[in-house]
């Protein structure tokens, strides 16, 4: 991998949020952690604040 490609990859990672290697589609409004599914209760803090990423 060239230095340029590596820098571009890091930029992509920085502007996206991933959960278990996948792009997170949901986030908890309470603790602001990304989650991979639309959980009824946040697996991190237990609050009912999981919402789709805008
Ligand atoms: Zn939470």
mmCIF file of the protein (N, C-alpha, C, O) and its ligand, coordinates in Angstrom:
data_MODEL
# 
_entry.id   MODEL 
# 
loop_
_entity.id 
_entity.type 
_entity.pdbx_number_of_molecules 
1 polymer     1 
2 non-polymer 1 
# 
_entity_poly.entity_id                      1 
_entity_poly.type                           'polypeptide(L)' 
_entity_poly.nstd_linkage                   no 
_entity_poly.nstd_monomer                   no 
_entity_poly.pdbx_seq_one_letter_code       
;(UNK)(UNK)(UNK)(UNK)(UNK)(UNK)(UNK)(UNK)(UNK)(UNK)(UNK)(UNK)(UNK)(UNK)(UNK)(UNK)
(UNK)(UNK)(UNK)(UNK)(UNK)(UNK)(UNK)(UNK)(UNK)(UNK)(UNK)(UNK)(UNK)(UNK)(UNK)(UNK)
(UNK)(UNK)(UNK)(UNK)(UNK)(UNK)(UNK)(UNK)(UNK)(UNK)(UNK)(UNK)(UNK)(UNK)(UNK)(UNK)
(UNK)(UNK)(UNK)(UNK)(UNK)(UNK)
;
_entity_poly.pdbx_seq_one_letter_code_can   XXXXXXXXXXXXXXXXXXXXXXXXXXXXXXXXXXXXXXXXXXXXXXXXXXXXXX 
_entity_poly.pdbx_strand_id                 A 
# 
loop_
_entity_poly_seq.entity_id 
_entity_poly_seq.num 
_entity_poly_seq.mon_id 
_entity_poly_seq.hetero 
1 1  UNK n 
1 2  UNK n 
1 3  UNK n 
1 4  UNK n 
1 5  UNK n 
1 6  UNK n 
1 7  UNK n 
1 8  UNK n 
1 9  UNK n 
1 10 UNK n 
1 11 UNK n 
1 12 UNK n 
1 13 UNK n 
1 14 UNK n 
1 15 UNK n 
1 16 UNK n 
1 17 UNK n 
1 18 UNK n 
1 19 UNK n 
1 20 UNK n 
1 21 UNK n 
1 22 UNK n 
1 23 UNK n 
1 24 UNK n 
1 25 UNK n 
1 26 UNK n 
1 27 UNK n 
1 28 UNK n 
1 29 UNK n 
1 30 UNK n 
1 31 UNK n 
1 32 UNK n 
1 33 UNK n 
1 34 UNK n 
1 35 UNK n 
1 36 UNK n 
1 37 UNK n 
1 38 UNK n 
1 39 UNK n 
1 40 UNK n 
1 41 UNK n 
1 42 UNK n 
1 43 UNK n 
1 44 UNK n 
1 45 UNK n 
1 46 UNK n 
1 47 UNK n 
1 48 UNK n 
1 49 UNK n 
1 50 UNK n 
1 51 UNK n 
1 52 UNK n 
1 53 UNK n 
1 54 UNK n 
# 
loop_
_struct_asym.id 
_struct_asym.entity_id 
A 1 
B 2 
# 
loop_
_chem_comp.id 
_chem_comp.type 
_chem_comp.mon_nstd_flag 
UNK 'L-peptide linking' . 
ZN  non-polymer         . 
# 
_pdbx_entity_nonpoly.entity_id   2 
_pdbx_entity_nonpoly.name        ? 
_pdbx_entity_nonpoly.comp_id     ZN 
# 
_pdbx_nonpoly_scheme.asym_id         B 
_pdbx_nonpoly_scheme.entity_id       2 
_pdbx_nonpoly_scheme.mon_id          ZN 
_pdbx_nonpoly_scheme.ndb_seq_num     1 
_pdbx_nonpoly_scheme.pdb_seq_num     101 
_pdbx_nonpoly_scheme.auth_seq_num    101 
_pdbx_nonpoly_scheme.pdb_mon_id      ZN 
_pdbx_nonpoly_scheme.auth_mon_id     ZN 
_pdbx_nonpoly_scheme.pdb_strand_id   A 
_pdbx_nonpoly_scheme.pdb_ins_code    . 
# 
loop_
_atom_site.group_PDB 
_atom_site.id 
_atom_site.type_symbol 
_atom_site.label_atom_id 
_atom_site.label_alt_id 
_atom_site.label_comp_id 
_atom_site.label_asym_id 
_atom_site.label_entity_id 
_atom_site.label_seq_id 
_atom_site.pdbx_PDB_ins_code 
_atom_site.Cartn_x 
_atom_site.Cartn_y 
_atom_site.Cartn_z 
_atom_site.occupancy 
_atom_site.B_iso_or_equiv 
_atom_site.pdbx_formal_charge 
_atom_site.auth_seq_id 
_atom_site.auth_comp_id 
_atom_site.auth_asym_id 
_atom_site.auth_atom_id 
_atom_site.pdbx_PDB_model_num 
ATOM   1   N  N  . UNK A 1 1  ? 0.847   -1.201 0.000  1.00 0.00 ? 1   UNK A N  1 
ATOM   2   C  CA . UNK A 1 1  ? 0.000   0.000  0.000  1.00 0.00 ? 1   UNK A CA 1 
ATOM   3   C  C  . UNK A 1 1  ? 0.885   1.255  0.000  1.00 0.00 ? 1   UNK A C  1 
ATOM   4   O  O  . UNK A 1 1  ? 1.815   1.367  0.799  1.00 0.00 ? 1   UNK A O  1 
ATOM   5   N  N  . UNK A 1 2  ? 0.596   2.160  -0.873 1.00 0.00 ? 2   UNK A N  1 
ATOM   6   C  CA . UNK A 1 2  ? 1.385   3.392  -0.930 1.00 0.00 ? 2   UNK A CA 1 
ATOM   7   C  C  . UNK A 1 2  ? 1.014   4.311  0.225  1.00 0.00 ? 2   UNK A C  1 
ATOM   8   O  O  . UNK A 1 2  ? -0.022  4.157  0.872  1.00 0.00 ? 2   UNK A O  1 
ATOM   9   N  N  . UNK A 1 3  ? 1.897   5.268  0.456  1.00 0.00 ? 3   UNK A N  1 
ATOM   10  C  CA . UNK A 1 3  ? 1.645   6.214  1.541  1.00 0.00 ? 3   UNK A CA 1 
ATOM   11  C  C  . UNK A 1 3  ? 0.362   7.006  1.288  1.00 0.00 ? 3   UNK A C  1 
ATOM   12  O  O  . UNK A 1 3  ? -0.403  7.289  2.210  1.00 0.00 ? 3   UNK A O  1 
ATOM   13  N  N  . UNK A 1 4  ? 0.146   7.356  0.021  1.00 0.00 ? 4   UNK A N  1 
ATOM   14  C  CA . UNK A 1 4  ? -1.054  8.121  -0.334 1.00 0.00 ? 4   UNK A CA 1 
ATOM   15  C  C  . UNK A 1 4  ? -2.322  7.322  -0.031 1.00 0.00 ? 4   UNK A C  1 
ATOM   16  O  O  . UNK A 1 4  ? -3.270  7.841  0.558  1.00 0.00 ? 4   UNK A O  1 
ATOM   17  N  N  . UNK A 1 5  ? -2.322  6.063  -0.439 1.00 0.00 ? 5   UNK A N  1 
ATOM   18  C  CA . UNK A 1 5  ? -3.492  5.219  -0.197 1.00 0.00 ? 5   UNK A CA 1 
ATOM   19  C  C  . UNK A 1 5  ? -3.750  5.057  1.304  1.00 0.00 ? 5   UNK A C  1 
ATOM   20  O  O  . UNK A 1 5  ? -4.892  5.052  1.763  1.00 0.00 ? 5   UNK A O  1 
ATOM   21  N  N  . UNK A 1 6  ? -2.662  4.926  2.044  1.00 0.00 ? 6   UNK A N  1 
ATOM   22  C  CA . UNK A 1 6  ? -2.817  4.748  3.485  1.00 0.00 ? 6   UNK A CA 1 
ATOM   23  C  C  . UNK A 1 6  ? -3.424  6.006  4.121  1.00 0.00 ? 6   UNK A C  1 
ATOM   24  O  O  . UNK A 1 6  ? -4.285  5.912  4.995  1.00 0.00 ? 6   UNK A O  1 
ATOM   25  N  N  . UNK A 1 7  ? -2.971  7.168  3.677  1.00 0.00 ? 7   UNK A N  1 
ATOM   26  C  CA . UNK A 1 7  ? -3.517  8.426  4.195  1.00 0.00 ? 7   UNK A CA 1 
ATOM   27  C  C  . UNK A 1 7  ? -4.996  8.545  3.843  1.00 0.00 ? 7   UNK A C  1 
ATOM   28  O  O  . UNK A 1 7  ? -5.793  8.997  4.665  1.00 0.00 ? 7   UNK A O  1 
ATOM   29  N  N  . UNK A 1 8  ? -5.368  8.144  2.625  1.00 0.00 ? 8   UNK A N  1 
ATOM   30  C  CA . UNK A 1 8  ? -6.763  8.201  2.211  1.00 0.00 ? 8   UNK A CA 1 
ATOM   31  C  C  . UNK A 1 8  ? -7.621  7.265  3.029  1.00 0.00 ? 8   UNK A C  1 
ATOM   32  O  O  . UNK A 1 8  ? -8.746  7.612  3.391  1.00 0.00 ? 8   UNK A O  1 
ATOM   33  N  N  . UNK A 1 9  ? -7.108  6.079  3.328  1.00 0.00 ? 9   UNK A N  1 
ATOM   34  C  CA . UNK A 1 9  ? -7.842  5.106  4.130  1.00 0.00 ? 9   UNK A CA 1 
ATOM   35  C  C  . UNK A 1 9  ? -8.077  5.653  5.530  1.00 0.00 ? 9   UNK A C  1 
ATOM   36  O  O  . UNK A 1 9  ? -9.172  5.526  6.079  1.00 0.00 ? 9   UNK A O  1 
ATOM   37  N  N  . UNK A 1 10 ? -7.052  6.256  6.100  1.00 0.00 ? 10  UNK A N  1 
ATOM   38  C  CA . UNK A 1 10 ? -7.199  6.822  7.445  1.00 0.00 ? 10  UNK A CA 1 
ATOM   39  C  C  . UNK A 1 10 ? -8.252  7.931  7.452  1.00 0.00 ? 10  UNK A C  1 
ATOM   40  O  O  . UNK A 1 10 ? -9.010  8.074  8.411  1.00 0.00 ? 10  UNK A O  1 
ATOM   41  N  N  . UNK A 1 11 ? -8.289  8.712  6.371  1.00 0.00 ? 11  UNK A N  1 
ATOM   42  C  CA . UNK A 1 11 ? -9.284  9.777  6.277  1.00 0.00 ? 11  UNK A CA 1 
ATOM   43  C  C  . UNK A 1 11 ? -10.683 9.179  6.225  1.00 0.00 ? 11  UNK A C  1 
ATOM   44  O  O  . UNK A 1 11 ? -11.590 9.661  6.904  1.00 0.00 ? 11  UNK A O  1 
ATOM   45  N  N  . UNK A 1 12 ? -10.866 8.123  5.419  1.00 0.00 ? 12  UNK A N  1 
ATOM   46  C  CA . UNK A 1 12 ? -12.170 7.459  5.340  1.00 0.00 ? 12  UNK A CA 1 
ATOM   47  C  C  . UNK A 1 12 ? -12.589 6.942  6.723  1.00 0.00 ? 12  UNK A C  1 
ATOM   48  O  O  . UNK A 1 12 ? -13.747 7.078  7.118  1.00 0.00 ? 12  UNK A O  1 
ATOM   49  N  N  . UNK A 1 13 ? -11.657 6.363  7.434  1.00 0.00 ? 13  UNK A N  1 
ATOM   50  C  CA . UNK A 1 13 ? -11.978 5.823  8.751  1.00 0.00 ? 13  UNK A CA 1 
ATOM   51  C  C  . UNK A 1 13 ? -12.339 6.936  9.717  1.00 0.00 ? 13  UNK A C  1 
ATOM   52  O  O  . UNK A 1 13 ? -13.203 6.771  10.579 1.00 0.00 ? 13  UNK A O  1 
ATOM   53  N  N  . UNK A 1 14 ? -11.670 8.068  9.567  1.00 0.00 ? 14  UNK A N  1 
ATOM   54  C  CA . UNK A 1 14 ? -11.894 9.170  10.502 1.00 0.00 ? 14  UNK A CA 1 
ATOM   55  C  C  . UNK A 1 14 ? -13.270 9.786  10.332 1.00 0.00 ? 14  UNK A C  1 
ATOM   56  O  O  . UNK A 1 14 ? -13.865 10.243 11.309 1.00 0.00 ? 14  UNK A O  1 
ATOM   57  N  N  . UNK A 1 15 ? -13.793 9.808  9.101  1.00 0.00 ? 15  UNK A N  1 
ATOM   58  C  CA . UNK A 1 15 ? -15.070 10.480 8.894  1.00 0.00 ? 15  UNK A CA 1 
ATOM   59  C  C  . UNK A 1 15 ? -16.256 9.528  9.005  1.00 0.00 ? 15  UNK A C  1 
ATOM   60  O  O  . UNK A 1 15 ? -17.404 9.966  8.939  1.00 0.00 ? 15  UNK A O  1 
ATOM   61  N  N  . UNK A 1 16 ? -15.998 8.235  9.173  1.00 0.00 ? 16  UNK A N  1 
ATOM   62  C  CA . UNK A 1 16 ? -17.073 7.272  9.346  1.00 0.00 ? 16  UNK A CA 1 
ATOM   63  C  C  . UNK A 1 16 ? -16.960 6.611  10.702 1.00 0.00 ? 16  UNK A C  1 
ATOM   64  O  O  . UNK A 1 16 ? -15.901 6.627  11.330 1.00 0.00 ? 16  UNK A O  1 
ATOM   65  N  N  . UNK A 1 17 ? -18.049 6.034  11.145 1.00 0.00 ? 17  UNK A N  1 
ATOM   66  C  CA . UNK A 1 17 ? -18.040 5.310  12.406 1.00 0.00 ? 17  UNK A CA 1 
ATOM   67  C  C  . UNK A 1 17 ? -18.319 3.841  12.107 1.00 0.00 ? 17  UNK A C  1 
ATOM   68  O  O  . UNK A 1 17 ? -19.259 3.508  11.386 1.00 0.00 ? 17  UNK A O  1 
ATOM   69  N  N  . UNK A 1 18 ? -17.490 2.975  12.671 1.00 0.00 ? 18  UNK A N  1 
ATOM   70  C  CA . UNK A 1 18 ? -17.644 1.558  12.405 1.00 0.00 ? 18  UNK A CA 1 
ATOM   71  C  C  . UNK A 1 18 ? -17.950 0.781  13.680 1.00 0.00 ? 18  UNK A C  1 
ATOM   72  O  O  . UNK A 1 18 ? -17.481 1.120  14.766 1.00 0.00 ? 18  UNK A O  1 
ATOM   73  N  N  . UNK A 1 19 ? -18.744 -0.265 13.517 1.00 0.00 ? 19  UNK A N  1 
ATOM   74  C  CA . UNK A 1 19 ? -18.993 -1.190 14.614 1.00 0.00 ? 19  UNK A CA 1 
ATOM   75  C  C  . UNK A 1 19 ? -18.638 -2.578 14.117 1.00 0.00 ? 19  UNK A C  1 
ATOM   76  O  O  . UNK A 1 19 ? -19.205 -3.043 13.129 1.00 0.00 ? 19  UNK A O  1 
ATOM   77  N  N  . UNK A 1 20 ? -17.716 -3.244 14.779 1.00 0.00 ? 20  UNK A N  1 
ATOM   78  C  CA . UNK A 1 20 ? -17.287 -4.588 14.389 1.00 0.00 ? 20  UNK A CA 1 
ATOM   79  C  C  . UNK A 1 20 ? -16.893 -4.648 12.915 1.00 0.00 ? 20  UNK A C  1 
ATOM   80  O  O  . UNK A 1 20 ? -17.209 -5.619 12.227 1.00 0.00 ? 20  UNK A O  1 
ATOM   81  N  N  . UNK A 1 21 ? -16.216 -3.630 12.435 1.00 0.00 ? 21  UNK A N  1 
ATOM   82  C  CA . UNK A 1 21 ? -15.728 -3.615 11.067 1.00 0.00 ? 21  UNK A CA 1 
ATOM   83  C  C  . UNK A 1 21 ? -16.751 -3.167 10.043 1.00 0.00 ? 21  UNK A C  1 
ATOM   84  O  O  . UNK A 1 21 ? -16.416 -3.012 8.868  1.00 0.00 ? 21  UNK A O  1 
ATOM   85  N  N  . UNK A 1 22 ? -17.997 -2.954 10.461 1.00 0.00 ? 22  UNK A N  1 
ATOM   86  C  CA . UNK A 1 22 ? -19.040 -2.470 9.547  1.00 0.00 ? 22  UNK A CA 1 
ATOM   87  C  C  . UNK A 1 22 ? -19.349 -1.014 9.861  1.00 0.00 ? 22  UNK A C  1 
ATOM   88  O  O  . UNK A 1 22 ? -19.137 -0.543 10.978 1.00 0.00 ? 22  UNK A O  1 
ATOM   89  N  N  . UNK A 1 23 ? -19.844 -0.328 8.872  1.00 0.00 ? 23  UNK A N  1 
ATOM   90  C  CA . UNK A 1 23 ? -20.236 1.054  9.119  1.00 0.00 ? 23  UNK A CA 1 
ATOM   91  C  C  . UNK A 1 23 ? -21.473 1.070  10.015 1.00 0.00 ? 23  UNK A C  1 
ATOM   92  O  O  . UNK A 1 23 ? -22.453 0.377  9.741  1.00 0.00 ? 23  UNK A O  1 
ATOM   93  N  N  . UNK A 1 24 ? -21.425 1.845  11.059 1.00 0.00 ? 24  UNK A N  1 
ATOM   94  C  CA . UNK A 1 24 ? -22.544 1.886  11.994 1.00 0.00 ? 24  UNK A CA 1 
ATOM   95  C  C  . UNK A 1 24 ? -23.728 2.599  11.353 1.00 0.00 ? 24  UNK A C  1 
ATOM   96  O  O  . UNK A 1 24 ? -23.569 3.651  10.735 1.00 0.00 ? 24  UNK A O  1 
ATOM   97  N  N  . UNK A 1 25 ? -24.907 2.024  11.503 1.00 0.00 ? 25  UNK A N  1 
ATOM   98  C  CA . UNK A 1 25 ? -26.117 2.641  10.949 1.00 0.00 ? 25  UNK A CA 1 
ATOM   99  C  C  . UNK A 1 25 ? -26.971 3.272  12.039 1.00 0.00 ? 25  UNK A C  1 
ATOM   100 O  O  . UNK A 1 25 ? -27.910 4.019  11.764 1.00 0.00 ? 25  UNK A O  1 
ATOM   101 N  N  . UNK A 1 26 ? -26.626 2.959  13.270 1.00 0.00 ? 26  UNK A N  1 
ATOM   102 C  CA . UNK A 1 26 ? -27.389 3.497  14.387 1.00 0.00 ? 26  UNK A CA 1 
ATOM   103 C  C  . UNK A 1 26 ? -26.431 4.045  15.430 1.00 0.00 ? 26  UNK A C  1 
ATOM   104 O  O  . UNK A 1 26 ? -25.273 3.637  15.513 1.00 0.00 ? 26  UNK A O  1 
ATOM   105 N  N  . UNK A 1 27 ? -26.929 4.961  16.207 1.00 0.00 ? 27  UNK A N  1 
ATOM   106 C  CA . UNK A 1 27 ? -26.115 5.538  17.264 1.00 0.00 ? 27  UNK A CA 1 
ATOM   107 C  C  . UNK A 1 27 ? -27.013 5.791  18.469 1.00 0.00 ? 27  UNK A C  1 
ATOM   108 O  O  . UNK A 1 27 ? -28.205 6.064  18.325 1.00 0.00 ? 27  UNK A O  1 
ATOM   109 N  N  . UNK A 1 28 ? -26.430 5.696  19.644 1.00 0.00 ? 28  UNK A N  1 
ATOM   110 C  CA . UNK A 1 28 ? -27.175 5.983  20.857 1.00 0.00 ? 28  UNK A CA 1 
ATOM   111 C  C  . UNK A 1 28 ? -27.064 7.466  21.174 1.00 0.00 ? 28  UNK A C  1 
ATOM   112 O  O  . UNK A 1 28 ? -25.964 8.007  21.288 1.00 0.00 ? 28  UNK A O  1 
ATOM   113 N  N  . UNK A 1 29 ? -28.204 8.110  21.314 1.00 0.00 ? 29  UNK A N  1 
ATOM   114 C  CA . UNK A 1 29 ? -28.196 9.550  21.637 1.00 0.00 ? 29  UNK A CA 1 
ATOM   115 C  C  . UNK A 1 29 ? -27.715 9.786  23.064 1.00 0.00 ? 29  UNK A C  1 
ATOM   116 O  O  . UNK A 1 29 ? -27.193 10.855 23.378 1.00 0.00 ? 29  UNK A O  1 
ATOM   117 N  N  . UNK A 1 30 ? -27.889 8.800  23.916 1.00 0.00 ? 30  UNK A N  1 
ATOM   118 C  CA . UNK A 1 30 ? -27.557 8.991  25.323 1.00 0.00 ? 30  UNK A CA 1 
ATOM   119 C  C  . UNK A 1 30 ? -26.043 8.953  25.563 1.00 0.00 ? 30  UNK A C  1 
ATOM   120 O  O  . UNK A 1 30 ? -25.477 9.873  26.154 1.00 0.00 ? 30  UNK A O  1 
ATOM   121 N  N  . UNK A 1 31 ? -25.387 7.864  25.092 1.00 0.00 ? 31  UNK A N  1 
ATOM   122 C  CA . UNK A 1 31 ? -23.951 7.730  25.346 1.00 0.00 ? 31  UNK A CA 1 
ATOM   123 C  C  . UNK A 1 31 ? -23.139 8.006  24.086 1.00 0.00 ? 31  UNK A C  1 
ATOM   124 O  O  . UNK A 1 31 ? -21.909 8.022  24.131 1.00 0.00 ? 31  UNK A O  1 
ATOM   125 N  N  . UNK A 1 32 ? -23.826 8.227  22.952 1.00 0.00 ? 32  UNK A N  1 
ATOM   126 C  CA . UNK A 1 32 ? -23.188 8.585  21.673 1.00 0.00 ? 32  UNK A CA 1 
ATOM   127 C  C  . UNK A 1 32 ? -22.285 7.492  21.126 1.00 0.00 ? 32  UNK A C  1 
ATOM   128 O  O  . UNK A 1 32 ? -21.378 7.777  20.344 1.00 0.00 ? 32  UNK A O  1 
ATOM   129 N  N  . UNK A 1 33 ? -22.518 6.237  21.525 1.00 0.00 ? 33  UNK A N  1 
ATOM   130 C  CA . UNK A 1 33 ? -21.760 5.129  20.963 1.00 0.00 ? 33  UNK A CA 1 
ATOM   131 C  C  . UNK A 1 33 ? -22.487 4.575  19.747 1.00 0.00 ? 33  UNK A C  1 
ATOM   132 O  O  . UNK A 1 33 ? -23.717 4.513  19.728 1.00 0.00 ? 33  UNK A O  1 
ATOM   133 N  N  . UNK A 1 34 ? -21.718 4.166  18.716 1.00 0.00 ? 34  UNK A N  1 
ATOM   134 C  CA . UNK A 1 34 ? -22.339 3.557  17.543 1.00 0.00 ? 34  UNK A CA 1 
ATOM   135 C  C  . UNK A 1 34 ? -22.776 2.131  17.838 1.00 0.00 ? 34  UNK A C  1 
ATOM   136 O  O  . UNK A 1 34 ? -22.094 1.401  18.556 1.00 0.00 ? 34  UNK A O  1 
ATOM   137 N  N  . UNK A 1 35 ? -23.915 1.737  17.281 1.00 0.00 ? 35  UNK A N  1 
ATOM   138 C  CA . UNK A 1 35 ? -24.381 0.360  17.389 1.00 0.00 ? 35  UNK A CA 1 
ATOM   139 C  C  . UNK A 1 35 ? -24.768 -0.129 15.996 1.00 0.00 ? 35  UNK A C  1 
ATOM   140 O  O  . UNK A 1 35 ? -25.132 0.676  15.138 1.00 0.00 ? 35  UNK A O  1 
ATOM   141 N  N  . UNK A 1 36 ? -24.692 -1.441 15.762 1.00 0.00 ? 36  UNK A N  1 
ATOM   142 C  CA . UNK A 1 36 ? -24.862 -1.975 14.420 1.00 0.00 ? 36  UNK A CA 1 
ATOM   143 C  C  . UNK A 1 36 ? -26.314 -2.296 14.079 1.00 0.00 ? 36  UNK A C  1 
ATOM   144 O  O  . UNK A 1 36 ? -26.641 -2.504 12.911 1.00 0.00 ? 36  UNK A O  1 
ATOM   145 N  N  . UNK A 1 37 ? -27.180 -2.337 15.074 1.00 0.00 ? 37  UNK A N  1 
ATOM   146 C  CA . UNK A 1 37 ? -28.578 -2.653 14.833 1.00 0.00 ? 37  UNK A CA 1 
ATOM   147 C  C  . UNK A 1 37 ? -29.467 -1.646 15.550 1.00 0.00 ? 37  UNK A C  1 
ATOM   148 O  O  . UNK A 1 37 ? -29.022 -0.926 16.444 1.00 0.00 ? 37  UNK A O  1 
ATOM   149 N  N  . UNK A 1 38 ? -30.738 -1.610 15.138 1.00 0.00 ? 38  UNK A N  1 
ATOM   150 C  CA . UNK A 1 38 ? -31.669 -0.693 15.775 1.00 0.00 ? 38  UNK A CA 1 
ATOM   151 C  C  . UNK A 1 38 ? -32.192 -1.315 17.069 1.00 0.00 ? 38  UNK A C  1 
ATOM   152 O  O  . UNK A 1 38 ? -33.345 -1.738 17.154 1.00 0.00 ? 38  UNK A O  1 
ATOM   153 N  N  . UNK A 1 39 ? -31.325 -1.359 18.062 1.00 0.00 ? 39  UNK A N  1 
ATOM   154 C  CA . UNK A 1 39 ? -31.694 -1.951 19.345 1.00 0.00 ? 39  UNK A CA 1 
ATOM   155 C  C  . UNK A 1 39 ? -32.785 -1.126 20.015 1.00 0.00 ? 39  UNK A C  1 
ATOM   156 O  O  . UNK A 1 39 ? -32.814 0.099  19.904 1.00 0.00 ? 39  UNK A O  1 
ATOM   157 N  N  . UNK A 1 40 ? -33.678 -1.817 20.708 1.00 0.00 ? 40  UNK A N  1 
ATOM   158 C  CA . UNK A 1 40 ? -34.692 -1.101 21.483 1.00 0.00 ? 40  UNK A CA 1 
ATOM   159 C  C  . UNK A 1 40 ? -34.024 -0.414 22.674 1.00 0.00 ? 40  UNK A C  1 
ATOM   160 O  O  . UNK A 1 40 ? -34.380 0.701  23.053 1.00 0.00 ? 40  UNK A O  1 
ATOM   161 N  N  . UNK A 1 41 ? -33.045 -1.112 23.249 1.00 0.00 ? 41  UNK A N  1 
ATOM   162 C  CA . UNK A 1 41 ? -32.270 -0.529 24.333 1.00 0.00 ? 41  UNK A CA 1 
ATOM   163 C  C  . UNK A 1 41 ? -30.797 -0.553 23.953 1.00 0.00 ? 41  UNK A C  1 
ATOM   164 O  O  . UNK A 1 41 ? -30.305 -1.548 23.421 1.00 0.00 ? 41  UNK A O  1 
ATOM   165 N  N  . UNK A 1 42 ? -30.102 0.525  24.221 1.00 0.00 ? 42  UNK A N  1 
ATOM   166 C  CA . UNK A 1 42 ? -28.685 0.619  23.913 1.00 0.00 ? 42  UNK A CA 1 
ATOM   167 C  C  . UNK A 1 42 ? -27.899 -0.471 24.650 1.00 0.00 ? 42  UNK A C  1 
ATOM   168 O  O  . UNK A 1 42 ? -28.031 -0.607 25.866 1.00 0.00 ? 42  UNK A O  1 
ATOM   169 N  N  . UNK A 1 43 ? -27.078 -1.253 23.924 1.00 0.00 ? 43  UNK A N  1 
ATOM   170 C  CA . UNK A 1 43 ? -26.282 -2.299 24.587 1.00 0.00 ? 43  UNK A CA 1 
ATOM   171 C  C  . UNK A 1 43 ? -25.163 -1.729 25.459 1.00 0.00 ? 43  UNK A C  1 
ATOM   172 O  O  . UNK A 1 43 ? -24.564 -2.445 26.262 1.00 0.00 ? 43  UNK A O  1 
ATOM   173 N  N  . UNK A 1 44 ? -24.892 -0.452 25.294 1.00 0.00 ? 44  UNK A N  1 
ATOM   174 C  CA . UNK A 1 44 ? -23.802 0.165  26.059 1.00 0.00 ? 44  UNK A CA 1 
ATOM   175 C  C  . UNK A 1 44 ? -24.309 0.764  27.377 1.00 0.00 ? 44  UNK A C  1 
ATOM   176 O  O  . UNK A 1 44 ? -23.713 0.551  28.433 1.00 0.00 ? 44  UNK A O  1 
ATOM   177 N  N  . UNK A 1 45 ? -25.402 1.504  27.305 1.00 0.00 ? 45  UNK A N  1 
ATOM   178 C  CA . UNK A 1 45 ? -25.859 2.215  28.505 1.00 0.00 ? 45  UNK A CA 1 
ATOM   179 C  C  . UNK A 1 45 ? -27.263 1.809  28.928 1.00 0.00 ? 45  UNK A C  1 
ATOM   180 O  O  . UNK A 1 45 ? -27.696 2.164  30.024 1.00 0.00 ? 45  UNK A O  1 
ATOM   181 N  N  . UNK A 1 46 ? -28.000 1.060  28.072 1.00 0.00 ? 46  UNK A N  1 
ATOM   182 C  CA . UNK A 1 46 ? -29.313 0.564  28.450 1.00 0.00 ? 46  UNK A CA 1 
ATOM   183 C  C  . UNK A 1 46 ? -30.451 1.547  28.250 1.00 0.00 ? 46  UNK A C  1 
ATOM   184 O  O  . UNK A 1 46 ? -31.594 1.250  28.597 1.00 0.00 ? 46  UNK A O  1 
ATOM   185 N  N  . UNK A 1 47 ? -30.153 2.716  27.694 1.00 0.00 ? 47  UNK A N  1 
ATOM   186 C  CA . UNK A 1 47 ? -31.200 3.716  27.469 1.00 0.00 ? 47  UNK A CA 1 
ATOM   187 C  C  . UNK A 1 47 ? -31.947 3.419  26.160 1.00 0.00 ? 47  UNK A C  1 
ATOM   188 O  O  . UNK A 1 47 ? -31.396 2.804  25.247 1.00 0.00 ? 47  UNK A O  1 
ATOM   189 N  N  . UNK A 1 48 ? -33.211 3.867  26.085 1.00 0.00 ? 48  UNK A N  1 
ATOM   190 C  CA . UNK A 1 48 ? -33.998 3.691  24.854 1.00 0.00 ? 48  UNK A CA 1 
ATOM   191 C  C  . UNK A 1 48 ? -33.730 4.852  23.897 1.00 0.00 ? 48  UNK A C  1 
ATOM   192 O  O  . UNK A 1 48 ? -34.649 5.575  23.514 1.00 0.00 ? 48  UNK A O  1 
ATOM   193 N  N  . UNK A 1 49 ? -32.494 5.018  23.525 1.00 0.00 ? 49  UNK A N  1 
ATOM   194 C  CA . UNK A 1 49 ? -32.128 6.218  22.751 1.00 0.00 ? 49  UNK A CA 1 
ATOM   195 C  C  . UNK A 1 49 ? -31.342 5.853  21.490 1.00 0.00 ? 49  UNK A C  1 
ATOM   196 O  O  . UNK A 1 49 ? -30.578 6.670  20.974 1.00 0.00 ? 49  UNK A O  1 
ATOM   197 N  N  . UNK A 1 50 ? -31.532 4.611  20.990 1.00 0.00 ? 50  UNK A N  1 
ATOM   198 C  CA . UNK A 1 50 ? -30.863 4.210  19.751 1.00 0.00 ? 50  UNK A CA 1 
ATOM   199 C  C  . UNK A 1 50 ? -31.642 4.756  18.558 1.00 0.00 ? 50  UNK A C  1 
ATOM   200 O  O  . UNK A 1 50 ? -32.845 4.526  18.433 1.00 0.00 ? 50  UNK A O  1 
ATOM   201 N  N  . UNK A 1 51 ? -30.953 5.473  17.694 1.00 0.00 ? 51  UNK A N  1 
ATOM   202 C  CA . UNK A 1 51 ? -31.588 6.084  16.529 1.00 0.00 ? 51  UNK A CA 1 
ATOM   203 C  C  . UNK A 1 51 ? -30.735 5.862  15.285 1.00 0.00 ? 51  UNK A C  1 
ATOM   204 O  O  . UNK A 1 51 ? -29.520 5.696  15.386 1.00 0.00 ? 51  UNK A O  1 
ATOM   205 N  N  . UNK A 1 52 ? -31.378 5.859  14.091 1.00 0.00 ? 52  UNK A N  1 
ATOM   206 C  CA . UNK A 1 52 ? -30.588 5.769  12.855 1.00 0.00 ? 52  UNK A CA 1 
ATOM   207 C  C  . UNK A 1 52 ? -29.629 6.958  12.742 1.00 0.00 ? 52  UNK A C  1 
ATOM   208 O  O  . UNK A 1 52 ? -29.949 8.075  13.147 1.00 0.00 ? 52  UNK A O  1 
ATOM   209 N  N  . UNK A 1 53 ? -28.458 6.691  12.188 1.00 0.00 ? 53  UNK A N  1 
ATOM   210 C  CA . UNK A 1 53 ? -27.504 7.769  11.944 1.00 0.00 ? 53  UNK A CA 1 
ATOM   211 C  C  . UNK A 1 53 ? -28.076 8.695  10.884 1.00 0.00 ? 53  UNK A C  1 
ATOM   212 O  O  . UNK A 1 53 ? -28.496 8.241  9.820  1.00 0.00 ? 53  UNK A O  1 
ATOM   213 N  N  . UNK A 1 54 ? -28.093 9.974  11.167 1.00 0.00 ? 54  UNK A N  1 
ATOM   214 C  CA . UNK A 1 54 ? -28.676 10.948 10.230 1.00 0.00 ? 54  UNK A CA 1 
ATOM   215 C  C  . UNK A 1 54 ? -27.818 11.078 8.982  1.00 0.00 ? 54  UNK A C  1 
ATOM   216 O  O  . UNK A 1 54 ? -28.150 11.851 8.083  1.00 0.00 ? 54  UNK A O  1 
HETATM 217 ZN ZN . ZN  B 2 .  ? -26.120 4.297  24.997 1.00 0.00 ? 101 ZN  A ZN 1 
# 
